[in-house]
């Protein structure tokens, strides 16, 4: 495995990890085959030196800089690693896009950041990725943090077929709809919207198609069973939910979602906190609160 270092600030390092060969052994009771994460390299940055390590995983069409506020706030107390998933940001494109291959990349980073406990933190699609990463390799994982996750329900065959139809009808239109209609509050900065959408469209169209379909497939065929296998502490930070018109709207304190309910029913050591007045990019819209909650959780489970 080749690693290249580059200074990017006082204590920040950028590592490039060559993709590992071979499959990862199955964990838990789910039977699964793990794809290789990439044909090339994974880009990630490490800031700070103290255990436990916080590993930040972005969502669909996003990149590691979405976590800049959390890395800045938390790196004085913890080792923080933020990565570009395969095919995103500066990471090489994988041969195939799937939740399993994204998770394998997370585990490469987990193994490369140093000794001690690890806390995996995922946003949106990243919630699925860190759950899968935990099931692939539970070694050293002390906790999971889910930031504004969700879970598709319904008939698996019908759901996957609908996802394929939507993706093949035009992935750029689907990506635009996902970002413009579902991820930002009314009155949010249009420049930020445009920047994040433009970044998402830079991800290869075929990879976006594969990931979108596999997100739905993973939810419908593995998601609920995967939650039942989590035995470590979990923190849920939730800011939005899908209403009856399938539009994301902000949660208010005291409210819950099907995703939150599924975790509460399946994960014994879980707790949830509503992040009010924030859109889907919770860690950007409510950066301070998200950083504080992750910091308290990390200190408690370390």
C-alpha positions as protocol buffer text, in pm:
chain_id: "A"
residue {
  index: 1
  type: UNK
  ca { x: 0 y: 0 z: 0 }
}
residue {
  index: 2
  type: UNK
  ca { x: 155 y: 327 z: -111 }
}
residue {
  index: 3
  type: UNK
  ca { x: 106 y: 638 z: 103 }
}
residue {
  index: 4
  type: UNK
  ca { x: 198 y: 990 z: 1 }
}
residue {
  index: 5
  type: UNK
  ca { x: 196 y: 1281 z: 247 }
}
residue {
  index: 6
  type: UNK
  ca { x: 139 y: 1647 z: 171 }
}
residue {
  index: 7
  type: UNK
  ca { x: 118 y: 1935 z: 420 }
}
residue {
  index: 8
  type: UNK
  ca { x: -211 y: 2127 z: 408 }
}
residue {
  index: 9
  type: UNK
  ca { x: -191 y: 2341 z: 720 }
}
residue {
  index: 10
  type: UNK
  ca { x: -26 y: 2336 z: 1061 }
}
residue {
  index: 11
  type: UNK
  ca { x: -135 y: 1984 z: 1159 }
}
residue {
  index: 12
  type: UNK
  ca { x: -315 y: 1857 z: 851 }
}
residue {
  index: 13
  type: UNK
  ca { x: -183 y: 1578 z: 635 }
}
residue {
  index: 14
  type: UNK
  ca { x: -325 y: 1439 z: 315 }
}
residue {
  index: 15
  type: UNK
  ca { x: -279 y: 1070 z: 257 }
}
residue {
  index: 16
  type: UNK
  ca { x: -330 y: 878 z: -61 }
}
residue {
  index: 17
  type: UNK
  ca { x: -398 y: 510 z: -2 }
}
residue {
  index: 18
  type: UNK
  ca { x: -365 y: 256 z: -278 }
}
residue {
  index: 19
  type: UNK
  ca { x: -663 y: 25 z: -296 }
}
residue {
  index: 20
  type: UNK
  ca { x: -626 y: -307 z: -123 }
}
residue {
  index: 21
  type: UNK
  ca { x: -655 y: -630 z: -316 }
}
residue {
  index: 22
  type: UNK
  ca { x: -886 y: -914 z: -222 }
}
residue {
  index: 23
  type: UNK
  ca { x: -1224 y: -940 z: -60 }
}
residue {
  index: 24
  type: UNK
  ca { x: -1307 y: -859 z: 301 }
}
residue {
  index: 25
  type: UNK
  ca { x: -1436 y: -1146 z: 514 }
}
residue {
  index: 26
  type: UNK
  ca { x: -1803 y: -1146 z: 601 }
}
residue {
  index: 27
  type: UNK
  ca { x: -1907 y: -1024 z: 947 }
}
residue {
  index: 28
  type: UNK
  ca { x: -2213 y: -1090 z: 1159 }
}
residue {
  index: 29
  type: UNK
  ca { x: -2504 y: -1295 z: 1031 }
}
residue {
  index: 30
  type: UNK
  ca { x: -2551 y: -1120 z: 697 }
}
residue {
  index: 31
  type: UNK
  ca { x: -2393 y: -1299 z: 401 }
}
residue {
  index: 32
  type: UNK
  ca { x: -2212 y: -1046 z: 185 }
}
residue {
  index: 33
  type: UNK
  ca { x: -1934 y: -1018 z: -73 }
}
residue {
  index: 34
  type: UNK
  ca { x: -1727 y: -701 z: -47 }
}
residue {
  index: 35
  type: UNK
  ca { x: -1613 y: -529 z: -363 }
}
residue {
  index: 36
  type: UNK
  ca { x: -1276 y: -360 z: -382 }
}
residue {
  index: 37
  type: UNK
  ca { x: -1311 y: 11 z: -302 }
}
residue {
  index: 38
  type: UNK
  ca { x: -1121 y: 157 z: -594 }
}
residue {
  index: 39
  type: UNK
  ca { x: -889 y: 83 z: -880 }
}
residue {
  index: 40
  type: UNK
  ca { x: -662 y: 364 z: -761 }
}
residue {
  index: 41
  type: UNK
  ca { x: -629 y: 573 z: -449 }
}
residue {
  index: 42
  type: UNK
  ca { x: -834 y: 713 z: -162 }
}
residue {
  index: 43
  type: UNK
  ca { x: -779 y: 1072 z: -56 }
}
residue {
  index: 44
  type: UNK
  ca { x: -814 y: 1158 z: 311 }
}
residue {
  index: 45
  type: UNK
  ca { x: -689 y: 1419 z: 554 }
}
residue {
  index: 46
  type: UNK
  ca { x: -589 y: 1371 z: 915 }
}
residue {
  index: 47
  type: UNK
  ca { x: -583 y: 1657 z: 1164 }
}
residue {
  index: 48
  type: UNK
  ca { x: -495 y: 1617 z: 1531 }
}
residue {
  index: 49
  type: UNK
  ca { x: -325 y: 1334 z: 1717 }
}
residue {
  index: 50
  type: UNK
  ca { x: -533 y: 1227 z: 2017 }
}
residue {
  index: 51
  type: UNK
  ca { x: -744 y: 911 z: 2037 }
}
residue {
  index: 52
  type: UNK
  ca { x: -1013 y: 823 z: 1966 }
}
residue {
  index: 53
  type: UNK
  ca { x: -1004 y: 887 z: 1592 }
}
residue {
  index: 54
  type: UNK
  ca { x: -1313 y: 1045 z: 1437 }
}
residue {
  index: 55
  type: UNK
  ca { x: -1363 y: 932 z: 1076 }
}
residue {
  index: 56
  type: UNK
  ca { x: -1596 y: 1158 z: 877 }
}
residue {
  index: 57
  type: UNK
  ca { x: -1785 y: 1012 z: 578 }
}
residue {
  index: 58
  type: UNK
  ca { x: -1976 y: 1237 z: 339 }
}
residue {
  index: 59
  type: UNK
  ca { x: -2293 y: 1170 z: 140 }
}
residue {
  index: 60
  type: UNK
  ca { x: -2394 y: 1113 z: -223 }
}
residue {
  index: 61
  type: UNK
  ca { x: -2208 y: 1341 z: -465 }
}
residue {
  index: 62
  type: UNK
  ca { x: -2030 y: 1522 z: -183 }
}
residue {
  index: 63
  type: UNK
  ca { x: -1671 y: 1550 z: -54 }
}
residue {
  index: 64
  type: UNK
  ca { x: -1459 y: 1564 z: 260 }
}
residue {
  index: 65
  type: UNK
  ca { x: -1469 y: 1943 z: 296 }
}
residue {
  index: 66
  type: UNK
  ca { x: -1833 y: 1919 z: 408 }
}
residue {
  index: 67
  type: UNK
  ca { x: -1684 y: 1834 z: 749 }
}
residue {
  index: 68
  type: UNK
  ca { x: -1437 y: 2124 z: 768 }
}
residue {
  index: 69
  type: UNK
  ca { x: -1618 y: 2292 z: 1058 }
}
residue {
  index: 70
  type: UNK
  ca { x: -1622 y: 1972 z: 1264 }
}
residue {
  index: 71
  type: UNK
  ca { x: -1256 y: 1894 z: 1192 }
}
residue {
  index: 72
  type: UNK
  ca { x: -1156 y: 2246 z: 1295 }
}
residue {
  index: 73
  type: UNK
  ca { x: -1360 y: 2232 z: 1615 }
}
residue {
  index: 74
  type: UNK
  ca { x: -1274 y: 1879 z: 1723 }
}
residue {
  index: 75
  type: UNK
  ca { x: -914 y: 1822 z: 1613 }
}
residue {
  index: 76
  type: UNK
  ca { x: -762 y: 1987 z: 1925 }
}
residue {
  index: 77
  type: UNK
  ca { x: -912 y: 1701 z: 2131 }
}
residue {
  index: 78
  type: UNK
  ca { x: -938 y: 1414 z: 1883 }
}
residue {
  index: 79
  type: UNK
  ca { x: -766 y: 1277 z: 1577 }
}
residue {
  index: 80
  type: UNK
  ca { x: -997 y: 1369 z: 1287 }
}
residue {
  index: 81
  type: UNK
  ca { x: -989 y: 1197 z: 949 }
}
residue {
  index: 82
  type: UNK
  ca { x: -1214 y: 1309 z: 663 }
}
residue {
  index: 83
  type: UNK
  ca { x: -1212 y: 1118 z: 335 }
}
residue {
  index: 84
  type: UNK
  ca { x: -1332 y: 1147 z: -21 }
}
residue {
  index: 85
  type: UNK
  ca { x: -1523 y: 829 z: -100 }
}
residue {
  index: 86
  type: UNK
  ca { x: -1414 y: 648 z: -419 }
}
residue {
  index: 87
  type: UNK
  ca { x: -1508 y: 849 z: -727 }
}
residue {
  index: 88
  type: UNK
  ca { x: -1567 y: 1166 z: -522 }
}
residue {
  index: 89
  type: UNK
  ca { x: -1339 y: 1464 z: -467 }
}
residue {
  index: 90
  type: UNK
  ca { x: -976 y: 1367 z: -518 }
}
residue {
  index: 91
  type: UNK
  ca { x: -1026 y: 991 z: -480 }
}
residue {
  index: 92
  type: UNK
  ca { x: -993 y: 757 z: -776 }
}
residue {
  index: 93
  type: UNK
  ca { x: -1302 y: 622 z: -945 }
}
residue {
  index: 94
  type: UNK
  ca { x: -1393 y: 265 z: -843 }
}
residue {
  index: 95
  type: UNK
  ca { x: -1458 y: -14 z: -1090 }
}
residue {
  index: 96
  type: UNK
  ca { x: -1814 y: -36 z: -956 }
}
residue {
  index: 97
  type: UNK
  ca { x: -2012 y: 186 z: -722 }
}
residue {
  index: 98
  type: UNK
  ca { x: -2186 y: 27 z: -426 }
}
residue {
  index: 99
  type: UNK
  ca { x: -2239 y: 82 z: -56 }
}
residue {
  index: 100
  type: UNK
  ca { x: -2009 y: -217 z: 6 }
}
residue {
  index: 101
  type: UNK
  ca { x: -1723 y: -71 z: -200 }
}
residue {
  index: 102
  type: UNK
  ca { x: -1759 y: 269 z: -31 }
}
residue {
  index: 103
  type: UNK
  ca { x: -1750 y: 97 z: 307 }
}
residue {
  index: 104
  type: UNK
  ca { x: -1436 y: -97 z: 216 }
}
residue {
  index: 105
  type: UNK
  ca { x: -1267 y: 237 z: 145 }
}
residue {
  index: 106
  type: UNK
  ca { x: -1370 y: 366 z: 488 }
}
residue {
  index: 107
  type: UNK
  ca { x: -1211 y: 62 z: 647 }
}
residue {
  index: 108
  type: UNK
  ca { x: -887 y: 125 z: 459 }
}
residue {
  index: 109
  type: UNK
  ca { x: -881 y: 471 z: 610 }
}
residue {
  index: 110
  type: UNK
  ca { x: -972 y: 332 z: 952 }
}
residue {
  index: 111
  type: UNK
  ca { x: -673 y: 101 z: 937 }
}
residue {
  index: 112
  type: UNK
  ca { x: -441 y: 381 z: 824 }
}
residue {
  index: 113
  type: UNK
  ca { x: -506 y: 654 z: 1081 }
}
residue {
  index: 114
  type: UNK
  ca { x: -333 y: 496 z: 1379 }
}
residue {
  index: 115
  type: UNK
  ca { x: -405 y: 292 z: 1685 }
}
residue {
  index: 116
  type: UNK
  ca { x: -687 y: 333 z: 1933 }
}
residue {
  index: 117
  type: UNK
  ca { x: -1062 y: 349 z: 1914 }
}
residue {
  index: 118
  type: UNK
  ca { x: -1243 y: 477 z: 1606 }
}
residue {
  index: 119
  type: UNK
  ca { x: -1577 y: 654 z: 1578 }
}
residue {
  index: 120
  type: UNK
  ca { x: -1737 y: 646 z: 1233 }
}
residue {
  index: 121
  type: UNK
  ca { x: -1948 y: 951 z: 1144 }
}
residue {
  index: 122
  type: UNK
  ca { x: -2168 y: 948 z: 835 }
}
residue {
  index: 123
  type: UNK
  ca { x: -2398 y: 1196 z: 663 }
}
residue {
  index: 124
  type: UNK
  ca { x: -2696 y: 1087 z: 451 }
}
residue {
  index: 125
  type: UNK
  ca { x: -2567 y: 808 z: 222 }
}
residue {
  index: 126
  type: UNK
  ca { x: -2269 y: 803 z: 456 }
}
residue {
  index: 127
  type: UNK
  ca { x: -2495 y: 659 z: 729 }
}
residue {
  index: 128
  type: UNK
  ca { x: -2538 y: 348 z: 517 }
}
residue {
  index: 129
  type: UNK
  ca { x: -2168 y: 343 z: 436 }
}
residue {
  index: 130
  type: UNK
  ca { x: -2049 y: 353 z: 798 }
}
residue {
  index: 131
  type: UNK
  ca { x: -2302 y: 86 z: 899 }
}
residue {
  index: 132
  type: UNK
  ca { x: -2173 y: -139 z: 624 }
}
residue {
  index: 133
  type: UNK
  ca { x: -1813 y: -55 z: 718 }
}
residue {
  index: 134
  type: UNK
  ca { x: -1884 y: -158 z: 1077 }
}
residue {
  index: 135
  type: UNK
  ca { x: -2033 y: -488 z: 962 }
}
residue {
  index: 136
  type: UNK
  ca { x: -1734 y: -553 z: 736 }
}
residue {
  index: 137
  type: UNK
  ca { x: -1481 y: -483 z: 1012 }
}
residue {
  index: 138
  type: UNK
  ca { x: -1585 y: -414 z: 1371 }
}
residue {
  index: 139
  type: UNK
  ca { x: -1225 y: -396 z: 1498 }
}
residue {
  index: 140
  type: UNK
  ca { x: -1157 y: -82 z: 1705 }
}
residue {
  index: 141
  type: UNK
  ca { x: -1496 y: 78 z: 1624 }
}
residue {
  index: 142
  type: UNK
  ca { x: -1619 y: 237 z: 1947 }
}
residue {
  index: 143
  type: UNK
  ca { x: -1924 y: 421 z: 1818 }
}
residue {
  index: 144
  type: UNK
  ca { x: -2127 y: 540 z: 1520 }
}
residue {
  index: 145
  type: UNK
  ca { x: -2279 y: 883 z: 1452 }
}
residue {
  index: 146
  type: UNK
  ca { x: -2560 y: 916 z: 1198 }
}
residue {
  index: 147
  type: UNK
  ca { x: -2617 y: 1269 z: 1066 }
}
residue {
  index: 148
  type: UNK
  ca { x: -2957 y: 1318 z: 897 }
}
residue {
  index: 149
  type: UNK
  ca { x: -2997 y: 965 z: 771 }
}
residue {
  index: 150
  type: UNK
  ca { x: -3304 y: 802 z: 618 }
}
residue {
  index: 151
  type: UNK
  ca { x: -3421 y: 461 z: 501 }
}
residue {
  index: 152
  type: UNK
  ca { x: -3634 y: 366 z: 202 }
}
residue {
  index: 153
  type: UNK
  ca { x: -3919 y: 124 z: 270 }
}
residue {
  index: 154
  type: UNK
  ca { x: -4143 y: -94 z: 57 }
}
residue {
  index: 155
  type: UNK
  ca { x: -4120 y: -393 z: -173 }
}
residue {
  index: 156
  type: UNK
  ca { x: -3755 y: -460 z: -266 }
}
residue {
  index: 157
  type: UNK
  ca { x: -3810 y: -561 z: -627 }
}
residue {
  index: 158
  type: UNK
  ca { x: -4046 y: -275 z: -704 }
}
residue {
  index: 159
  type: UNK
  ca { x: -3829 y: -23 z: -520 }
}
residue {
  index: 160
  type: UNK
  ca { x: -3510 y: -121 z: -698 }
}
residue {
  index: 161
  type: UNK
  ca { x: -3683 y: -118 z: -1037 }
}
residue {
  index: 162
  type: UNK
  ca { x: -3818 y: 232 z: -971 }
}
residue {
  index: 163
  type: UNK
  ca { x: -3472 y: 348 z: -870 }
}
residue {
  index: 164
  type: UNK
  ca { x: -3323 y: 209 z: -1192 }
}
residue {
  index: 165
  type: UNK
  ca { x: -3591 y: 382 z: -1400 }
}
residue {
  index: 166
  type: UNK
  ca { x: -3530 y: 715 z: -1228 }
}
residue {
  index: 167
  type: UNK
  ca { x: -3153 y: 692 z: -1266 }
}
residue {
  index: 168
  type: UNK
  ca { x: -3162 y: 590 z: -1631 }
}
residue {
  index: 169
  type: UNK
  ca { x: -3414 y: 861 z: -1718 }
}
residue {
  index: 170
  type: UNK
  ca { x: -3139 y: 1117 z: -1654 }
}
residue {
  index: 171
  type: UNK
  ca { x: -2895 y: 1109 z: -1366 }
}
residue {
  index: 172
  type: UNK
  ca { x: -2813 y: 1481 z: -1392 }
}
residue {
  index: 173
  type: UNK
  ca { x: -3182 y: 1568 z: -1363 }
}
residue {
  index: 174
  type: UNK
  ca { x: -3218 y: 1328 z: -1072 }
}
residue {
  index: 175
  type: UNK
  ca { x: -2913 y: 1474 z: -899 }
}
residue {
  index: 176
  type: UNK
  ca { x: -3044 y: 1825 z: -951 }
}
residue {
  index: 177
  type: UNK
  ca { x: -3382 y: 1726 z: -809 }
}
residue {
  index: 178
  type: UNK
  ca { x: -3223 y: 1559 z: -507 }
}
residue {
  index: 179
  type: UNK
  ca { x: -3014 y: 1865 z: -422 }
}
residue {
  index: 180
  type: UNK
  ca { x: -3249 y: 2150 z: -514 }
}
residue {
  index: 181
  type: UNK
  ca { x: -3573 y: 1999 z: -386 }
}
residue {
  index: 182
  type: UNK
  ca { x: -3461 y: 1806 z: -81 }
}
residue {
  index: 183
  type: UNK
  ca { x: -3146 y: 1935 z: 79 }
}
residue {
  index: 184
  type: UNK
  ca { x: -3179 y: 2305 z: 162 }
}
residue {
  index: 185
  type: UNK
  ca { x: -3408 y: 2526 z: 363 }
}
residue {
  index: 186
  type: UNK
  ca { x: -3610 y: 2798 z: 196 }
}
residue {
  index: 187
  type: UNK
  ca { x: -3403 y: 3114 z: 189 }
}
residue {
  index: 188
  type: UNK
  ca { x: -3071 y: 2929 z: 196 }
}
residue {
  index: 189
  type: UNK
  ca { x: -2776 y: 3082 z: 13 }
}
residue {
  index: 190
  type: UNK
  ca { x: -2825 y: 3010 z: -360 }
}
residue {
  index: 191
  type: UNK
  ca { x: -2450 y: 3029 z: -417 }
}
residue {
  index: 192
  type: UNK
  ca { x: -2398 y: 2739 z: -175 }
}
residue {
  index: 193
  type: UNK
  ca { x: -2671 y: 2539 z: -348 }
}
residue {
  index: 194
  type: UNK
  ca { x: -2516 y: 2595 z: -688 }
}
residue {
  index: 195
  type: UNK
  ca { x: -2167 y: 2508 z: -566 }
}
residue {
  index: 196
  type: UNK
  ca { x: -2272 y: 2181 z: -404 }
}
residue {
  index: 197
  type: UNK
  ca { x: -2486 y: 2079 z: -702 }
}
residue {
  index: 198
  type: UNK
  ca { x: -2205 y: 2157 z: -947 }
}
residue {
  index: 199
  type: UNK
  ca { x: -1969 y: 1949 z: -734 }
}
residue {
  index: 200
  type: UNK
  ca { x: -2212 y: 1656 z: -731 }
}
residue {
  index: 201
  type: UNK
  ca { x: -2243 y: 1665 z: -1110 }
}
residue {
  index: 202
  type: UNK
  ca { x: -1865 y: 1625 z: -1139 }
}
residue {
  index: 203
  type: UNK
  ca { x: -1900 y: 1272 z: -1002 }
}
residue {
  index: 204
  type: UNK
  ca { x: -1909 y: 1034 z: -1300 }
}
residue {
  index: 205
  type: UNK
  ca { x: -2269 y: 980 z: -1420 }
}
residue {
  index: 206
  type: UNK
  ca { x: -2241 y: 601 z: -1423 }
}
residue {
  index: 207
  type: UNK
  ca { x: -2109 y: 600 z: -1066 }
}
residue {
  index: 208
  type: UNK
  ca { x: -2398 y: 819 z: -953 }
}
residue {
  index: 209
  type: UNK
  ca { x: -2644 y: 582 z: -1122 }
}
residue {
  index: 210
  type: UNK
  ca { x: -2488 y: 279 z: -956 }
}
residue {
  index: 211
  type: UNK
  ca { x: -2477 y: 439 z: -613 }
}
residue {
  index: 212
  type: UNK
  ca { x: -2833 y: 570 z: -627 }
}
residue {
  index: 213
  type: UNK
  ca { x: -2971 y: 229 z: -720 }
}
residue {
  index: 214
  type: UNK
  ca { x: -2754 y: 50 z: -465 }
}
residue {
  index: 215
  type: UNK
  ca { x: -2859 y: 289 z: -186 }
}
residue {
  index: 216
  type: UNK
  ca { x: -3220 y: 187 z: -250 }
}
residue {
  index: 217
  type: UNK
  ca { x: -3128 y: -181 z: -283 }
}
residue {
  index: 218
  type: UNK
  ca { x: -2925 y: -172 z: 41 }
}
residue {
  index: 219
  type: UNK
  ca { x: -3211 y: -8 z: 232 }
}
residue {
  index: 220
  type: UNK
  ca { x: -3473 y: -253 z: 109 }
}
residue {
  index: 221
  type: UNK
  ca { x: -3271 y: -575 z: 137 }
}
residue {
  index: 222
  type: UNK
  ca { x: -3015 y: -516 z: 414 }
}
residue {
  index: 223
  type: UNK
  ca { x: -3076 y: -194 z: 604 }
}
residue {
  index: 224
  type: UNK
  ca { x: -3306 y: -308 z: 885 }
}
residue {
  index: 225
  type: UNK
  ca { x: -3116 y: -630 z: 944 }
}
residue {
  index: 226
  type: UNK
  ca { x: -2791 y: -433 z: 951 }
}
residue {
  index: 227
  type: UNK
  ca { x: -2921 y: -205 z: 1227 }
}
residue {
  index: 228
  type: UNK
  ca { x: -3004 y: -508 z: 1441 }
}
residue {
  index: 229
  type: UNK
  ca { x: -2638 y: -610 z: 1436 }
}
residue {
  index: 230
  type: UNK
  ca { x: -2507 y: -286 z: 1587 }
}
residue {
  index: 231
  type: UNK
  ca { x: -2398 y: -348 z: 1945 }
}
residue {
  index: 232
  type: UNK
  ca { x: -2191 y: -32 z: 2005 }
}
residue {
  index: 233
  type: UNK
  ca { x: -2316 y: 316 z: 2107 }
}
residue {
  index: 234
  type: UNK
  ca { x: -2490 y: 517 z: 1836 }
}
residue {
  index: 235
  type: UNK
  ca { x: -2573 y: 888 z: 1823 }
}
residue {
  index: 236
  type: UNK
  ca { x: -2842 y: 1007 z: 1581 }
}
residue {
  index: 237
  type: UNK
  ca { x: -2839 y: 1376 z: 1486 }
}
residue {
  index: 238
  type: UNK
  ca { x: -3148 y: 1443 z: 1277 }
}
residue {
  index: 239
  type: UNK
  ca { x: -3255 y: 1771 z: 1117 }
}
residue {
  index: 240
  type: UNK
  ca { x: -3505 y: 1677 z: 842 }
}
residue {
  index: 241
  type: UNK
  ca { x: -3766 y: 1422 z: 738 }
}
residue {
  index: 242
  type: UNK
  ca { x: -3965 y: 1341 z: 426 }
}
residue {
  index: 243
  type: UNK
  ca { x: -4325 y: 1466 z: 440 }
}
residue {
  index: 244
  type: UNK
  ca { x: -4625 y: 1313 z: 260 }
}
residue {
  index: 245
  type: UNK
  ca { x: -4514 y: 1483 z: -63 }
}
residue {
  index: 246
  type: UNK
  ca { x: -4166 y: 1327 z: -29 }
}
residue {
  index: 247
  type: UNK
  ca { x: -4007 y: 1666 z: 35 }
}
residue {
  index: 248
  type: UNK
  ca { x: -3749 y: 1715 z: 308 }
}
residue {
  index: 249
  type: UNK
  ca { x: -3869 y: 1954 z: 577 }
}
residue {
  index: 250
  type: UNK
  ca { x: -3706 y: 2055 z: 907 }
}
residue {
  index: 251
  type: UNK
  ca { x: -3774 y: 1854 z: 1220 }
}
residue {
  index: 252
  type: UNK
  ca { x: -3875 y: 2020 z: 1543 }
}
residue {
  index: 253
  type: UNK
  ca { x: -3781 y: 1903 z: 1894 }
}
residue {
  index: 254
  type: UNK
  ca { x: -3997 y: 1613 z: 2005 }
}
residue {
  index: 255
  type: UNK
  ca { x: -4057 y: 1488 z: 1652 }
}
residue {
  index: 256
  type: UNK
  ca { x: -3932 y: 1157 z: 1517 }
}
residue {
  index: 257
  type: UNK
  ca { x: -3890 y: 985 z: 1179 }
}
residue {
  index: 258
  type: UNK
  ca { x: -3916 y: 623 z: 1054 }
}
residue {
  index: 259
  type: UNK
  ca { x: -3534 y: 614 z: 1039 }
}
residue {
  index: 260
  type: UNK
  ca { x: -3502 y: 731 z: 1399 }
}
residue {
  index: 261
  type: UNK
  ca { x: -3770 y: 483 z: 1508 }
}
residue {
  index: 262
  type: UNK
  ca { x: -3592 y: 196 z: 1333 }
}
residue {
  index: 263
  type: UNK
  ca { x: -3268 y: 274 z: 1514 }
}
residue {
  index: 264
  type: UNK
  ca { x: -3441 y: 312 z: 1850 }
}
residue {
  index: 265
  type: UNK
  ca { x: -3608 y: -27 z: 1803 }
}
residue {
  index: 266
  type: UNK
  ca { x: -3297 y: -208 z: 1679 }
}
residue {
  index: 267
  type: UNK
  ca { x: -2993 y: -54 z: 1849 }
}
residue {
  index: 268
  type: UNK
  ca { x: -2992 y: -90 z: 2231 }
}
residue {
  index: 269
  type: UNK
  ca { x: -2721 y: 169 z: 2293 }
}
residue {
  index: 270
  type: UNK
  ca { x: -2863 y: 450 z: 2079 }
}
residue {
  index: 271
  type: UNK
  ca { x: -2985 y: 799 z: 2150 }
}
residue {
  index: 272
  type: UNK
  ca { x: -3122 y: 1063 z: 1918 }
}
residue {
  index: 273
  type: UNK
  ca { x: -3117 y: 1441 z: 1916 }
}
residue {
  index: 274
  type: UNK
  ca { x: -3310 y: 1671 z: 1687 }
}
residue {
  index: 275
  type: UNK
  ca { x: -3110 y: 1953 z: 1530 }
}
residue {
  index: 276
  type: UNK
  ca { x: -3369 y: 2228 z: 1468 }
}
residue {
  index: 277
  type: UNK
  ca { x: -3373 y: 2491 z: 1194 }
}
residue {
  index: 278
  type: UNK
  ca { x: -3127 y: 2309 z: 968 }
}
residue {
  index: 279
  type: UNK
  ca { x: -3152 y: 2157 z: 623 }
}
residue {
  index: 280
  type: UNK
  ca { x: -3013 y: 1824 z: 510 }
}
residue {
  index: 281
  type: UNK
  ca { x: -2653 y: 1946 z: 531 }
}
residue {
  index: 282
  type: UNK
  ca { x: -2682 y: 1948 z: 908 }
}
residue {
  index: 283
  type: UNK
  ca { x: -2308 y: 1973 z: 972 }
}
residue {
  index: 284
  type: UNK
  ca { x: -2294 y: 2292 z: 764 }
}
residue {
  index: 285
  type: UNK
  ca { x: -2622 y: 2458 z: 865 }
}
residue {
  index: 286
  type: UNK
  ca { x: -2579 y: 2378 z: 1237 }
}
residue {
  index: 287
  type: UNK
  ca { x: -2202 y: 2337 z: 1248 }
}
residue {
  index: 288
  type: UNK
  ca { x: -2152 y: 2436 z: 1611 }
}
residue {
  index: 289
  type: UNK
  ca { x: -2424 y: 2213 z: 1754 }
}
residue {
  index: 290
  type: UNK
  ca { x: -2316 y: 1913 z: 1545 }
}
residue {
  index: 291
  type: UNK
  ca { x: -1954 y: 1958 z: 1653 }
}
residue {
  index: 292
  type: UNK
  ca { x: -2051 y: 1987 z: 2019 }
}
residue {
  index: 293
  type: UNK
  ca { x: -2273 y: 1677 z: 2011 }
}
residue {
  index: 294
  type: UNK
  ca { x: -2009 y: 1468 z: 1835 }
}
residue {
  index: 295
  type: UNK
  ca { x: -1748 y: 1588 z: 2083 }
}
residue {
  index: 296
  type: UNK
  ca { x: -1960 y: 1491 z: 2384 }
}
residue {
  index: 297
  type: UNK
  ca { x: -2037 y: 1152 z: 2232 }
}
residue {
  index: 298
  type: UNK
  ca { x: -1672 y: 1082 z: 2152 }
}
residue {
  index: 299
  type: UNK
  ca { x: -1561 y: 1174 z: 2502 }
}
residue {
  index: 300
  type: UNK
  ca { x: -1828 y: 948 z: 2653 }
}
residue {
  index: 301
  type: UNK
  ca { x: -1750 y: 635 z: 2448 }
}
residue {
  index: 302
  type: UNK
  ca { x: -1371 y: 672 z: 2430 }
}
